[in-house]
């Protein structure tokens, strides 16, 4: 199969960030965790109440989780560059040139609670390069989907 030569209509980079509700959830979760942490910290100052180490540690870990979630929301993005697609997260940056994309596939996973998560996976031409996979949680516009649907859709 020959490489894809489809490029977005505009040559300028287009970045897509996570949907607003995900970032709002991250801020709310962090606020909830900070409230719990403040509750346990203030409780440790009361001389009549014995300190609860477990509550302090658990709320501290939840605050760290909230900070990581918020950091992910602030740094995560999918960017269509003039010659490649790039996926940035808090921990990594992955890039795939347009001429090395064989096609794309979509997958849906369901967890034990019945919540589904959609993934887009860009398959490379060669097996030496890893596939580029990301969740469909970004504010993609019509131009992104036009670009994606111009690529060959692979089987499941």
C-alpha positions, 0 to 999 in steps of 0.5 A: 500500500502506498503512503498517504499524501493527504494533508490538511487544507491549511498549512498552519498547525491546528491544535485540539485540546481536551473537551471543556467538561473534562477540564472542569471535572479536573478542577472540581476534583482538585477542589474537592480533594483540597477541601478534604485535605484542609479538613484533616489538616485543621483536625490535626491542629485540634488538641482534643482530637487525635490526628488521623494519619490515614485520612491525611495520607489518603487526601494527600494522595488524592490531591496529587492525583487531582494535580496530575489530572489537571496537569494532563488537561492543561498540557494534552493536545493533538496537533495537525502540523503541515507534515505530521500529526503530534500527540502531546500529554503530560508524560510524552510527545508522539509524532507520525509523519503523514507520509508514513500513515497506512490508515486508521481504525477506531475502537471502543472499550467498555469498562465494568461500569458500562462507560465507553471510551473511543480511541482513534489509532493511526497505523504506520506503514512499517511495523518498526514504527509504533502506532499512534493511538489517542482517545477521542476526548479532544475538541476536534473540528470538521477539518480534523474529521475531513482529514481523518476520513480521507485516510484509508479506514482499516478493519477492526 
